[in-house]
């Protein structure tokens, strides 16, 4: 996964080239939120159809705000790459906030634009509307489910805030699949340790 801004970097093209040569089963998923690191994609990319970037690697674009469309696209791509090698998938999405703390997110777009996307393309609202329209549930049941989930999350956050801080030993637990694995660049007990019990 990479953003529309990263699509312009050289190492990305090199990685895709070798994946194509070796027919590696890789899905190159571009999260195109249209604004890289503080500028519009039109100002940073000559070709803004990121799924077209590979002249020999196929690709297509989907609505990244639609969870069912994304599910089916990933399913298709997963089957495709196993048999044929890499594919580009561009998920057209949107970033509500700035790229980082130093990016207020409103110097290169308007607050009205952000509000309009929230009202018309928000993934949660799109999914909620699909569920209701398909008759899988109703608005009242979904609202109650949302309240139940919020309550569960609030309870879990309260529990986490009351839990003790992890010890130094726990920093090196549960990060490897086999016992006694080696962690390069880590000093705790020469960076070789048994799995946590």
N, CA and C atoms as an extended XYZ file, in Angstrom:
591
Properties=species:S:1:pos:R:3:atomname:S:1:resname:S:1:resid:I:1 pbc="F F F"
N         0.847       -1.177        0.000 N   UNK     1
C         0.000        0.000        0.000 CA  UNK     1
C         0.886        1.231        0.000 C   UNK     1
N         0.462        2.217       -0.742 N   UNK     2
C         1.204        3.456       -0.847 CA  UNK     2
C         0.225        4.552       -1.246 C   UNK     2
N         0.617        5.773       -1.026 N   UNK     3
C        -0.248        6.893       -1.382 CA  UNK     3
C         0.050        7.424       -2.765 C   UNK     3
N        -0.810        8.323       -3.218 N   UNK     4
C        -0.617        8.912       -4.540 CA  UNK     4
C         0.704        9.666       -4.632 C   UNK     4
N         1.159       10.260       -3.526 N   UNK     5
C         2.443       10.958       -3.543 CA  UNK     5
C         3.602        9.990       -3.706 C   UNK     5
N         3.550        8.852       -3.016 N   UNK     6
C         4.630        7.859       -3.099 CA  UNK     6
C         4.701        7.216       -4.476 C   UNK     6
N         3.620        7.277       -5.240 N   UNK     7
C         3.617        6.692       -6.588 CA  UNK     7
C         4.625        7.367       -7.497 C   UNK     7
N         5.082        8.550       -7.129 N   UNK     8
C         6.033        9.293       -7.952 CA  UNK     8
C         7.488        9.019       -7.578 C   UNK     8
N         7.729        8.132       -6.622 N   UNK     9
C         9.086        7.878       -6.162 CA  UNK     9
C         9.750        6.783       -6.989 C   UNK     9
N        11.031        6.941       -7.201 N   UNK    10
C        11.787        6.013       -8.038 CA  UNK    10
C        11.819        4.585       -7.539 C   UNK    10
N        11.973        4.407       -6.227 N   UNK    11
C        12.067        3.042       -5.704 CA  UNK    11
C        10.780        2.267       -5.924 C   UNK    11
N         9.654        2.962       -5.984 N   UNK    12
C         8.391        2.294       -6.282 CA  UNK    12
C         8.418        1.710       -7.699 C   UNK    12
N         8.879        2.498       -8.670 N   UNK    13
C         8.959        2.028      -10.053 CA  UNK    13
C         9.936        0.858      -10.171 C   UNK    13
N        11.048        0.924       -9.442 N   UNK    14
C        12.024       -0.165       -9.468 CA  UNK    14
C        11.438       -1.450       -8.896 C   UNK    14
N        10.717       -1.333       -7.782 N   UNK    15
C        10.110       -2.519       -7.157 CA  UNK    15
C         9.061       -3.140       -8.074 C   UNK    15
N         8.246       -2.302       -8.694 N   UNK    16
C         7.216       -2.810       -9.604 CA  UNK    16
C         7.851       -3.468      -10.825 C   UNK    16
N         8.939       -2.900      -11.298 N   UNK    17
C         9.622       -3.466      -12.462 CA  UNK    17
C        10.111       -4.880      -12.173 C   UNK    17
N        10.771       -5.068      -11.043 N   UNK    18
C        11.306       -6.399      -10.725 CA  UNK    18
C        10.163       -7.374      -10.437 C   UNK    18
N         9.083       -6.882       -9.807 N   UNK    19
C         7.924       -7.744       -9.555 CA  UNK    19
C         7.315       -8.218      -10.866 C   UNK    19
N         7.287       -7.341      -11.865 N   UNK    20
C         6.772       -7.717      -13.171 CA  UNK    20
C         7.672       -8.721      -13.876 C   UNK    20
N         8.986       -8.495      -13.797 N   UNK    21
C         9.937       -9.422      -14.416 CA  UNK    21
C         9.824      -10.819      -13.818 C   UNK    21
N         9.683      -10.879      -12.506 N   UNK    22
C         9.658      -12.167      -11.812 CA  UNK    22
C         8.241      -12.710      -11.617 C   UNK    22
N         7.241      -11.986      -12.111 N   UNK    23
C         5.827      -12.400      -11.978 CA  UNK    23
C         5.462      -12.665      -10.512 C   UNK    23
N         5.877      -11.754       -9.634 N   UNK    24
C         5.595      -11.898       -8.200 CA  UNK    24
C         4.116      -11.621       -7.920 C   UNK    24
N         3.515      -12.360       -7.016 N   UNK    25
C         2.093      -12.164       -6.699 CA  UNK    25
C         1.875      -10.978       -5.762 C   UNK    25
N         1.964       -9.769       -6.311 N   UNK    26
C         1.871       -8.551       -5.507 CA  UNK    26
C         0.727       -7.677       -6.005 C   UNK    26
N        -0.087       -7.211       -5.073 N   UNK    27
C        -1.096       -6.200       -5.373 CA  UNK    27
C        -0.496       -4.865       -4.952 C   UNK    27
N        -0.285       -3.977       -5.905 N   UNK    28
C         0.178       -2.628       -5.597 CA  UNK    28
C        -1.056       -1.762       -5.400 C   UNK    28
N        -1.405       -1.521       -4.129 N   UNK    29
C        -2.627       -0.786       -3.787 CA  UNK    29
C        -2.305        0.669       -3.495 C   UNK    29
N        -2.741        1.552       -4.391 N   UNK    30
C        -2.531        2.987       -4.226 CA  UNK    30
C        -3.746        3.595       -3.534 C   UNK    30
N        -3.537        4.150       -2.344 N   UNK    31
C        -4.588        4.900       -1.655 CA  UNK    31
C        -4.524        6.331       -2.176 C   UNK    31
N        -5.351        6.619       -3.151 N   UNK    32
C        -5.334        7.941       -3.762 CA  UNK    32
C        -6.318        8.850       -3.041 C   UNK    32
N        -5.783        9.637       -2.090 N   UNK    33
C        -6.644       10.569       -1.366 CA  UNK    33
C        -6.570       11.969       -1.967 C   UNK    33
N        -5.960       12.077       -3.115 N   UNK    34
C        -5.862       13.261       -3.973 CA  UNK    34
C        -4.924       14.357       -3.475 C   UNK    34
N        -4.296       14.197       -2.307 N   UNK    35
C        -3.508       15.301       -1.773 CA  UNK    35
C        -2.119       14.957       -1.238 C   UNK    35
N        -1.472       13.935       -1.664 N   UNK    36
C        -0.088       13.655       -1.270 CA  UNK    36
C         0.280       14.310        0.067 C   UNK    36
N         1.403       15.024        0.110 N   UNK    37
C         1.844       15.662        1.359 CA  UNK    37
C         1.619       17.167        1.297 C   UNK    37
N         0.386       17.579        1.133 N   UNK    38
C         0.090       19.001        1.202 CA  UNK    38
C        -0.036       19.683       -0.144 C   UNK    38
N        -0.219       18.933       -1.188 N   UNK    39
C        -0.477       19.546       -2.494 CA  UNK    39
C        -1.379       18.618       -3.290 C   UNK    39
N        -2.098       19.174       -4.226 N   UNK    40
C        -2.995       18.342       -5.023 CA  UNK    40
C        -2.195       17.449       -5.956 C   UNK    40
N        -2.767       16.314       -6.299 N   UNK    41
C        -2.066       15.370       -7.171 CA  UNK    41
C        -1.783       15.963       -8.549 C   UNK    41
N        -2.626       16.864       -9.010 N   UNK    42
C        -2.418       17.475      -10.324 CA  UNK    42
C        -1.133       18.302      -10.375 C   UNK    42
N        -0.708       18.822       -9.227 N   UNK    43
C         0.510       19.630       -9.176 CA  UNK    43
C         1.755       18.771       -9.016 C   UNK    43
N         1.584       17.484       -8.643 N   UNK    44
C         2.735       16.633       -8.352 CA  UNK    44
C         2.914       15.464       -9.315 C   UNK    44
N         1.879       15.111      -10.079 N   UNK    45
C         1.963       13.929      -10.936 CA  UNK    45
C         1.508       14.257      -12.359 C   UNK    45
N         2.346       13.902      -13.317 N   UNK    46
C         1.986       14.113      -14.719 CA  UNK    46
C         0.793       13.238      -15.101 C   UNK    46
N         0.801       11.982      -14.636 N   UNK    47
C        -0.311       11.061      -14.895 CA  UNK    47
C        -0.987       10.763      -13.563 C   UNK    47
N        -2.196       11.245      -13.366 N   UNK    48
C        -2.906       11.027      -12.101 CA  UNK    48
C        -3.766        9.760      -12.121 C   UNK    48
N        -3.726        9.010      -13.195 N   UNK    49
C        -4.357        7.687      -13.219 CA  UNK    49
C        -3.299        6.687      -12.763 C   UNK    49
N        -3.184        6.524      -11.448 N   UNK    50
C        -2.093        5.746      -10.874 CA  UNK    50
C        -2.167        4.267      -11.248 C   UNK    50
N        -3.341        3.774      -11.549 N   UNK    51
C        -3.492        2.381      -11.961 CA  UNK    51
C        -2.934        2.139      -13.358 C   UNK    51
N        -2.639        3.198      -14.104 N   UNK    52
C        -2.092        3.083      -15.460 CA  UNK    52
C        -0.567        3.151      -15.483 C   UNK    52
N         0.059        3.304      -14.344 N   UNK    53
C         1.492        3.578      -14.307 CA  UNK    53
C         2.354        2.456      -14.879 C   UNK    53
N         1.902        1.241      -14.826 N   UNK    54
C         2.707        0.143      -15.363 CA  UNK    54
C         2.338       -0.135      -16.805 C   UNK    54
N         3.286        0.049      -17.717 N   UNK    55
C         2.941       -0.170      -19.124 CA  UNK    55
C         2.691       -1.646      -19.416 C   UNK    55
N         3.245       -2.552      -18.621 N   UNK    56
C         3.029       -3.984      -18.815 CA  UNK    56
C         2.267       -4.623      -17.651 C   UNK    56
N         2.162       -3.899      -16.534 N   UNK    57
C         1.415       -4.406      -15.375 CA  UNK    57
C         0.002       -3.837      -15.465 C   UNK    57
N        -1.016       -4.697      -15.477 N   UNK    58
C        -2.389       -4.192      -15.582 CA  UNK    58
C        -2.845       -3.516      -14.301 C   UNK    58
N        -3.932       -2.760      -14.393 N   UNK    59
C        -4.463       -2.101      -13.221 CA  UNK    59
C        -5.848       -1.556      -13.454 C   UNK    59
N        -6.519       -1.239      -12.364 N   UNK    60
C        -7.832       -0.614      -12.448 CA  UNK    60
C        -8.088        0.219      -11.205 C   UNK    60
N        -9.131        1.028      -11.270 N   UNK    61
C        -9.463        1.986      -10.202 CA  UNK    61
C       -10.817        1.640       -9.610 C   UNK    61
N       -10.946        1.754       -8.284 N   UNK    62
C       -12.222        1.506       -7.608 CA  UNK    62
C       -12.508        2.624       -6.613 C   UNK    62
N       -13.739        2.689       -6.173 N   UNK    63
C       -14.146        3.649       -5.148 CA  UNK    63
C       -13.678        3.134       -3.794 C   UNK    63
N       -12.632        3.728       -3.276 N   UNK    64
C       -12.075        3.313       -1.996 CA  UNK    64
C       -12.951        3.656       -0.805 C   UNK    64
N       -14.029        4.382       -1.020 N   UNK    65
C       -14.958        4.743        0.052 CA  UNK    65
C       -16.070        3.701        0.179 C   UNK    65
N       -16.099        2.721       -0.718 N   UNK    66
C       -17.158        1.710       -0.746 CA  UNK    66
C       -16.569        0.379       -0.296 C   UNK    66
N       -16.926       -0.067        0.905 N   UNK    67
C       -16.317       -1.254        1.508 CA  UNK    67
C       -16.595       -2.520        0.699 C   UNK    67
N       -17.781       -2.651        0.129 N   UNK    68
C       -18.087       -3.854       -0.655 CA  UNK    68
C       -17.314       -3.867       -1.972 C   UNK    68
N       -17.173       -2.709       -2.585 N   UNK    69
C       -16.394       -2.622       -3.816 CA  UNK    69
C       -14.930       -2.973       -3.543 C   UNK    69
N       -14.396       -2.476       -2.429 N   UNK    70
C       -13.012       -2.788       -2.069 CA  UNK    70
C       -12.840       -4.278       -1.806 C   UNK    70
N       -13.802       -4.874       -1.119 N   UNK    71
C       -13.732       -6.316       -0.823 CA  UNK    71
C       -13.655       -7.126       -2.106 C   UNK    71
N       -14.512       -6.826       -3.051 N   UNK    72
C       -14.536       -7.573       -4.305 CA  UNK    72
C       -13.284       -7.302       -5.148 C   UNK    72
N       -12.803       -6.068       -5.127 N   UNK    73
C       -11.597       -5.729       -5.887 CA  UNK    73
C       -10.385       -6.485       -5.347 C   UNK    73
N       -10.244       -6.520       -4.028 N   UNK    74
C        -9.121       -7.236       -3.413 CA  UNK    74
C        -9.240       -8.733       -3.686 C   UNK    74
N       -10.441       -9.265       -3.608 N   UNK    75
C       -10.661      -10.685       -3.902 CA  UNK    75
C       -10.220      -11.015       -5.334 C   UNK    75
N       -10.642      -10.197       -6.284 N   UNK    76
C       -10.248      -10.399       -7.674 CA  UNK    76
C        -8.731      -10.312       -7.830 C   UNK    76
N        -8.132       -9.253       -7.256 N   UNK    77
C        -6.693       -9.048       -7.396 CA  UNK    77
C        -5.905      -10.200       -6.779 C   UNK    77
N        -6.361      -10.688       -5.629 N   UNK    78
C        -5.677      -11.803       -4.974 CA  UNK    78
C        -5.621      -13.031       -5.863 C   UNK    78
N        -6.727      -13.336       -6.516 N   UNK    79
C        -6.760      -14.478       -7.425 CA  UNK    79
C        -5.903      -14.211       -8.657 C   UNK    79
N        -5.962      -12.995       -9.166 N   UNK    80
C        -5.224      -12.633      -10.380 CA  UNK    80
C        -3.718      -12.763      -10.191 C   UNK    80
N        -3.182      -12.197       -9.110 N   UNK    81
C        -1.726      -12.142       -8.952 CA  UNK    81
C        -1.109      -13.519       -8.751 C   UNK    81
N        -1.847      -14.436       -8.172 N   UNK    82
C        -1.318      -15.792       -7.981 CA  UNK    82
C        -1.025      -16.448       -9.327 C   UNK    82
N        -1.870      -16.201      -10.290 N   UNK    83
C        -1.713      -16.819      -11.606 CA  UNK    83
C        -0.878      -15.988      -12.578 C   UNK    83
N        -0.898      -14.655      -12.436 N   UNK    84
C        -0.336      -13.792      -13.479 CA  UNK    84
C         0.782      -12.859      -13.053 C   UNK    84
N         0.982      -12.658      -11.765 N   UNK    85
C         1.964      -11.680      -11.323 CA  UNK    85
C         1.295      -10.384      -10.892 C   UNK    85
N         2.053       -9.304      -10.753 N   UNK    86
C         1.562       -8.086      -10.105 CA  UNK    86
C         0.422       -7.384      -10.838 C   UNK    86
N        -0.319       -6.595      -10.046 N   UNK    87
C        -1.410       -5.780      -10.569 CA  UNK    87
C        -1.458       -4.481       -9.768 C   UNK    87
N        -1.875       -3.404      -10.432 N   UNK    88
C        -2.105       -2.132       -9.743 CA  UNK    88
C        -3.585       -1.990       -9.421 C   UNK    88
N        -3.870       -1.575       -8.198 N   UNK    89
C        -5.238       -1.267       -7.799 CA  UNK    89
C        -5.218        0.134       -7.187 C   UNK    89
N        -5.968        1.038       -7.766 N   UNK    90
C        -6.051        2.402       -7.249 CA  UNK    90
C        -7.384        2.565       -6.531 C   UNK    90
N        -7.320        2.852       -5.245 N   UNK    91
C        -8.520        3.093       -4.444 CA  UNK    91
C        -8.693        4.601       -4.288 C   UNK    91
N        -9.705        5.146       -4.946 N   UNK    92
C        -9.970        6.578       -4.875 CA  UNK    92
C       -10.660        6.871       -3.552 C   UNK    92
N        -9.982        7.597       -2.682 N   UNK    93
C       -10.493        7.849       -1.336 CA  UNK    93
C       -10.301        9.325       -0.992 C   UNK    93
N       -10.320        9.671        0.275 N   UNK    94
C       -10.182       11.070        0.673 CA  UNK    94
C        -9.604       11.144        2.075 C   UNK    94
N        -8.801       12.170        2.315 N   UNK    95
C        -8.204       12.385        3.631 CA  UNK    95
C        -8.876       13.594        4.266 C   UNK    95
N        -9.548       13.398        5.389 N   UNK    96
C       -10.264       14.491        6.056 CA  UNK    96
C        -9.335       15.486        6.729 C   UNK    96
N        -8.197       15.004        7.215 N   UNK    97
C        -7.288       15.848        7.995 CA  UNK    97
C        -5.995       16.070        7.224 C   UNK    97
N        -5.142       16.932        7.758 N   UNK    98
C        -3.849       17.173        7.149 CA  UNK    98
C        -2.969       15.935        7.214 C   UNK    98
N        -1.863       15.986        6.504 N   UNK    99
C        -0.980       14.830        6.412 CA  UNK    99
C        -0.222       14.582        7.711 C   UNK    99
N         0.050       15.624        8.466 N   UNK   100
C         0.806       15.507        9.713 CA  UNK   100
C         0.433       16.682       10.617 C   UNK   100
N         1.081       16.751       11.775 N   UNK   101
C         0.797       17.850       12.703 CA  UNK   101
C         1.123       19.209       12.099 C   UNK   101
N         2.102       19.251       11.194 N   UNK   102
C         2.496       20.528       10.594 CA  UNK   102
C         1.631       20.905        9.394 C   UNK   102
N         0.658       20.066        9.066 N   UNK   103
C        -0.208       20.310        7.908 CA  UNK   103
C        -1.640       20.543        8.392 C   UNK   103
N        -2.110       21.781        8.377 N   UNK   104
C        -3.473       22.040        8.832 CA  UNK   104
C        -4.535       21.459        7.903 C   UNK   104
N        -4.151       21.128        6.688 N   UNK   105
C        -5.082       20.480        5.769 CA  UNK   105
C        -6.057       21.404        5.071 C   UNK   105
N        -5.944       22.697        5.278 N   UNK   106
C        -6.881       23.627        4.645 CA  UNK   106
C        -6.185       24.720        3.820 C   UNK   106
N        -4.877       24.622        3.659 N   UNK   107
C        -4.177       25.624        2.856 CA  UNK   107
C        -4.250       25.304        1.366 C   UNK   107
N        -4.522       24.067        1.027 N   UNK   108
C        -4.573       23.643       -0.372 CA  UNK   108
C        -5.950       23.122       -0.781 C   UNK   108
N        -6.925       23.256        0.118 N   UNK   109
C        -8.314       22.888       -0.169 CA  UNK   109
C        -9.210       23.653        0.792 C   UNK   109
N       -10.482       23.690        0.500 N   UNK   110
C       -11.388       24.467        1.348 CA  UNK   110
C       -12.079       23.583        2.381 C   UNK   110
N       -12.538       24.214        3.436 N   UNK   111
C       -13.319       23.493        4.449 CA  UNK   111
C       -14.633       22.990        3.851 C   UNK   111
N       -15.156       23.745        2.891 N   UNK   112
C       -16.392       23.318        2.216 CA  UNK   112
C       -16.185       22.021        1.452 C   UNK   112
N       -15.023       21.863        0.826 N   UNK   113
C       -14.740       20.625        0.095 CA  UNK   113
C       -14.730       19.434        1.048 C   UNK   113
N       -14.067       19.596        2.179 N   UNK   114
C       -13.984       18.522        3.174 CA  UNK   114
C       -15.379       18.168        3.675 C   UNK   114
N       -16.182       19.182        3.998 N   UNK   115
C       -17.542       18.956        4.487 CA  UNK   115
C       -18.400       18.244        3.447 C   UNK   115
N       -18.227       18.614        2.183 N   UNK   116
C       -19.021       17.995        1.111 CA  UNK   116
C       -18.697       16.507        0.975 C   UNK   116
N       -17.406       16.150        1.083 N   UNK   117
C       -17.023       14.739        1.007 CA  UNK   117
C       -17.584       13.985        2.205 C   UNK   117
N       -17.504       14.585        3.394 N   UNK   118
C       -18.066       13.939        4.592 CA  UNK   118
C       -19.564       13.663        4.427 C   UNK   118
N       -20.253       14.582        3.801 N   UNK   119
C       -21.710       14.433        3.645 CA  UNK   119
C       -22.103       13.465        2.544 C   UNK   119
N       -21.300       13.367        1.484 N   UNK   120
C       -21.726       12.590        0.318 CA  UNK   120
C       -20.939       11.303        0.079 C   UNK   120
N       -19.699       11.210        0.616 N   UNK   121
C       -18.867       10.054        0.291 CA  UNK   121
C       -18.271        9.364        1.501 C   UNK   121
N       -18.700        9.679        2.708 N   UNK   122
C       -18.121        9.068        3.903 CA  UNK   122
C       -18.327        7.550        3.864 C   UNK   122
N       -17.249        6.746        4.031 N   UNK   123
C       -17.376        5.297        3.907 CA  UNK   123
C       -18.374        4.664        4.878 C   UNK   123
N       -18.438        5.176        6.101 N   UNK   124
C       -19.373        4.611        7.078 CA  UNK   124
C       -20.813        4.885        6.651 C   UNK   124
N       -21.065        6.102        6.199 N   UNK   125
C       -22.423        6.447        5.746 CA  UNK   125
C       -22.794        5.697        4.469 C   UNK   125
N       -21.834        5.555        3.543 N   UNK   126
C       -22.085        4.799        2.311 CA  UNK   126
C       -22.472        3.364        2.662 C   UNK   126
N       -21.719        2.744        3.556 N   UNK   127
C       -21.992        1.361        3.964 CA  UNK   127
C       -23.339        1.255        4.685 C   UNK   127
N       -23.597        2.193        5.587 N   UNK   128
C       -24.861        2.195        6.322 CA  UNK   128
C       -26.045        2.280        5.352 C   UNK   128
N       -25.941        3.166        4.370 N   UNK   129
C       -27.016        3.309        3.384 CA  UNK   129
C       -27.198        2.048        2.552 C   UNK   129
N       -26.096        1.384        2.192 N   UNK   130
C       -26.195        0.127        1.429 CA  UNK   130
C       -26.908       -0.943        2.240 C   UNK   130
N       -26.589       -1.031        3.526 N   UNK   131
C       -27.206       -2.037        4.403 CA  UNK   131
C       -28.712       -1.800        4.500 C   UNK   131
N       -29.094       -0.548        4.686 N   UNK   132
C       -30.517       -0.212        4.805 CA  UNK   132
C       -31.248       -0.458        3.486 C   UNK   132
N       -30.660        0.015        2.375 N   UNK   133
C       -31.293       -0.148        1.060 CA  UNK   133
C       -31.448       -1.615        0.674 C   UNK   133
N       -30.501       -2.454        1.079 N   UNK   134
C       -30.573       -3.884        0.761 CA  UNK   134
C       -31.544       -4.620        1.688 C   UNK   134
N       -31.996       -3.944        2.735 N   UNK   135
C       -32.923       -4.570        3.673 CA  UNK   135
C       -32.253       -5.504        4.668 C   UNK   135
N       -30.937       -5.376        4.826 N   UNK   136
C       -30.220       -6.230        5.760 CA  UNK   136
C       -30.420       -5.790        7.205 C   UNK   136
N       -30.787       -4.519        7.389 N   UNK   137
C       -31.051       -3.979        8.722 CA  UNK   137
C       -31.807       -2.677        8.545 C   UNK   137
N       -32.154       -2.065        9.666 N   UNK   138
C       -32.839       -0.774        9.605 CA  UNK   138
C       -32.028        0.255       10.385 C   UNK   138
N       -32.396        1.518       10.224 N   UNK   139
C       -31.634        2.612       10.826 CA  UNK   139
C       -31.579        2.509       12.348 C   UNK   139
N       -32.697        2.134       12.977 N   UNK   140
C       -32.740        2.049       14.441 CA  UNK   140
C       -31.791        0.965       14.963 C   UNK   140
N       -31.767       -0.183       14.303 N   UNK   141
C       -30.883       -1.280       14.726 CA  UNK   141
C       -29.422       -0.885       14.545 C   UNK   141
N       -29.114       -0.227       13.429 N   UNK   142
C       -27.741        0.210       13.195 CA  UNK   142
C       -27.308        1.247       14.228 C   UNK   142
N       -28.216        2.139       14.588 N   UNK   143
C       -27.907        3.158       15.602 CA  UNK   143
C       -27.608        2.492       16.945 C   UNK   143
N       -28.401        1.481       17.312 N   UNK   144
C       -28.178        0.766       18.566 CA  UNK   144
C       -26.848        0.014       18.526 C   UNK   144
N       -26.555       -0.594       17.386 N   UNK   145
C       -25.275       -1.298       17.228 CA  UNK   145
C       -24.113       -0.329       17.408 C   UNK   145
N       -24.241        0.853       16.823 N   UNK   146
C       -23.203        1.874       16.970 CA  UNK   146
C       -23.025        2.263       18.432 C   UNK   146
N       -24.136        2.431       19.155 N   UNK   147
C       -24.056        2.775       20.581 CA  UNK   147
C       -23.383        1.660       21.372 C   UNK   147
N       -23.730        0.408       21.066 N   UNK   148
C       -23.128       -0.735       21.762 CA  UNK   148
C       -21.624       -0.797       21.518 C   UNK   148
N       -21.221       -0.561       20.278 N   UNK   149
C       -19.797       -0.588       19.942 CA  UNK   149
C       -19.068        0.541       20.649 C   UNK   149
N       -19.657        1.748       20.655 N   UNK   150
C       -19.029        2.881       21.363 CA  UNK   150
C       -18.841        2.563       22.847 C   UNK   150
N       -19.845        1.958       23.450 N   UNK   151
C       -19.773        1.590       24.875 CA  UNK   151
C       -18.652        0.577       25.114 C   UNK   151
N       -18.571       -0.427       24.245 N   UNK   152
C       -17.510       -1.432       24.364 CA  UNK   152
C       -16.136       -0.776       24.251 C   UNK   152
N       -15.979        0.108       23.274 N   UNK   153
C       -14.691        0.794       23.092 CA  UNK   153
C       -14.346        1.671       24.289 C   UNK   153
N       -15.322        2.398       24.797 N   UNK   154
C       -15.079        3.244       25.969 CA  UNK   154
C       -14.652        2.403       27.171 C   UNK   154
N       -15.302        1.256       27.364 N   UNK   155
C       -14.932        0.358       28.467 CA  UNK   155
C       -13.510       -0.174       28.287 C   UNK   155
N       -13.167       -0.536       27.051 N   UNK   156
C       -11.833       -1.065       26.777 CA  UNK   156
C       -10.764        0.014       26.956 C   UNK   156
N       -11.047        1.230       26.536 N   UNK   157
C       -10.101        2.330       26.728 CA  UNK   157
C        -9.890        2.582       28.224 C   UNK   157
N       -10.972        2.558       28.994 N   UNK   158
C       -10.851        2.746       30.447 CA  UNK   158
C        -9.990        1.642       31.060 C   UNK   158
N       -10.176        0.398       30.605 N   UNK   159
C        -9.379       -0.719       31.102 CA  UNK   159
C        -7.909       -0.530       30.750 C   UNK   159
N        -7.647       -0.141       29.510 N   UNK   160
C        -6.267        0.067       29.058 CA  UNK   160
C        -5.589        1.156       29.883 C   UNK   160
N        -6.318        2.231       30.167 N   UNK   161
C        -5.730        3.327       30.950 CA  UNK   161
C        -5.418        2.906       32.379 C   UNK   161
N        -6.113        1.888       32.876 N   UNK   162
C        -5.872        1.403       34.231 CA  UNK   162
C        -4.856        0.260       34.286 C   UNK   162
N        -4.520       -0.325       33.145 N   UNK   163
C        -3.548       -1.410       33.106 CA  UNK   163
C        -2.162       -0.888       33.454 C   UNK   163
N        -1.310       -1.739       34.040 N   UNK   164
C         0.065       -1.296       34.324 CA  UNK   164
C         0.854       -1.145       33.027 C   UNK   164
N         1.894       -0.307       33.091 N   UNK   165
C         2.771       -0.136       31.940 CA  UNK   165
C         3.528       -1.435       31.687 C   UNK   165
N         3.786       -1.784       30.426 N   UNK   166
C         4.559       -2.996       30.149 CA  UNK   166
C         5.987       -2.852       30.666 C   UNK   166
N         6.575       -3.968       31.049 N   UNK   167
C         7.968       -3.951       31.486 CA  UNK   167
C         8.871       -3.989       30.262 C   UNK   167
N        10.164       -3.741       30.494 N   UNK   168
C        11.113       -3.787       29.382 CA  UNK   168
C        11.114       -5.163       28.723 C   UNK   168
N        10.981       -6.213       29.503 N   UNK   169
C        10.985       -7.573       28.965 CA  UNK   169
C         9.821       -7.782       27.985 C   UNK   169
N         8.676       -7.181       28.269 N   UNK   170
C         7.511       -7.369       27.405 CA  UNK   170
C         7.657       -6.678       26.048 C   UNK   170
N         8.556       -5.719       25.950 N   UNK   171
C         8.777       -5.049       24.668 CA  UNK   171
C         9.275       -6.013       23.600 C   UNK   171
N         9.873       -7.116       24.023 N   UNK   172
C        10.463       -8.059       23.088 CA  UNK   172
C         9.665       -9.359       22.988 C   UNK   172
N         8.483       -9.379       23.525 N   UNK   173
C         7.641      -10.571       23.489 CA  UNK   173
C         6.632      -10.481       22.348 C   UNK   173
N         6.227      -11.623       21.872 N   UNK   174
C         5.151      -11.730       20.871 CA  UNK   174
C         5.468      -11.003       19.569 C   UNK   174
N         6.738      -11.000       19.169 N   UNK   175
C         7.079      -10.333       17.912 CA  UNK   175
C         7.686      -11.289       16.898 C   UNK   175
N         7.785      -12.543       17.243 N   UNK   176
C         8.342      -13.522       16.316 CA  UNK   176
C         7.527      -14.804       16.332 C   UNK   176
N         7.653      -15.572       15.271 N   UNK   177
C         6.861      -16.794       15.152 CA  UNK   177
C         7.525      -17.990       15.808 C   UNK   177
N         8.836      -17.961       15.994 N   UNK   178
C         9.536      -19.125       16.545 CA  UNK   178
C        10.261      -18.750       17.822 C   UNK   178
N        10.438      -19.704       18.732 N   UNK   179
C        11.158      -19.424       19.983 CA  UNK   179
C        12.615      -19.078       19.702 C   UNK   179
N        13.164      -18.200       20.521 N   UNK   180
C        14.572      -17.867       20.449 CA  UNK   180
C        14.981      -17.129       19.190 C   UNK   180
N        14.075      -16.379       18.611 N   UNK   181
C        14.420      -15.662       17.384 CA  UNK   181
C        15.357      -14.493       17.685 C   UNK   181
N        16.084      -14.063       16.678 N   UNK   182
C        17.076      -12.996       16.803 CA  UNK   182
C        16.485      -11.689       16.302 C   UNK   182
N        16.643      -10.625       17.081 N   UNK   183
C        16.146       -9.317       16.695 CA  UNK   183
C        17.350       -8.409       16.499 C   UNK   183
N        17.655       -8.097       15.262 N   UNK   184
C        18.834       -7.300       14.938 CA  UNK   184
C        18.699       -5.887       15.512 C   UNK   184
N        19.763       -5.395       16.117 N   UNK   185
C        19.799       -4.025       16.611 CA  UNK   185
C        19.142       -3.826       17.969 C   UNK   185
N        18.814       -4.907       18.673 N   UNK   186
C        18.168       -4.804       19.978 CA  UNK   186
C        19.117       -5.365       21.023 C   UNK   186
N        19.225       -4.691       22.173 N   UNK   187
C        20.214       -5.082       23.158 CA  UNK   187
C        19.690       -5.958       24.287 C   UNK   187
N        18.406       -6.069       24.476 N   UNK   188
C        17.871       -6.822       25.597 CA  UNK   188
C        18.316       -8.279       25.532 C   UNK   188
N        19.094       -8.721       26.522 N   UNK   189
C        19.620      -10.082       26.624 CA  UNK   189
C        20.216      -10.552       25.291 C   UNK   189
N        21.064       -9.718       24.707 N   UNK   190
C        21.698      -10.016       23.430 CA  UNK   190
C        20.688      -10.247       22.303 C   UNK   190
N        19.498       -9.794       22.491 N   UNK   191
C        18.408       -9.842       21.527 CA  UNK   191
C        17.976      -11.244       21.129 C   UNK   191
N        18.294      -12.226       21.946 N   UNK   192
C        17.772      -13.581       21.743 CA  UNK   192
C        16.994      -13.933       23.001 C   UNK   192
N        15.756      -14.363       22.834 N   UNK   193
C        14.933      -14.629       24.000 CA  UNK   193
C        13.916      -15.708       23.694 C   UNK   193
N        13.464      -16.387       24.743 N   UNK   194
C        12.394      -17.377       24.554 CA  UNK   194
C        11.060      -16.669       24.421 C   UNK   194
N        10.048      -17.331       23.875 N   UNK   195
C         8.730      -16.700       23.781 CA  UNK   195
C         8.146      -16.434       25.163 C   UNK   195
N         7.333      -15.396       25.267 N   UNK   196
C         6.686      -15.077       26.553 CA  UNK   196
C         5.655      -16.144       26.881 C   UNK   196
N         5.538      -16.428       28.156 N   UNK   197
C         4.537      -17.415       28.595 CA  UNK   197
C         3.244      -16.761       28.956 C   UNK   197
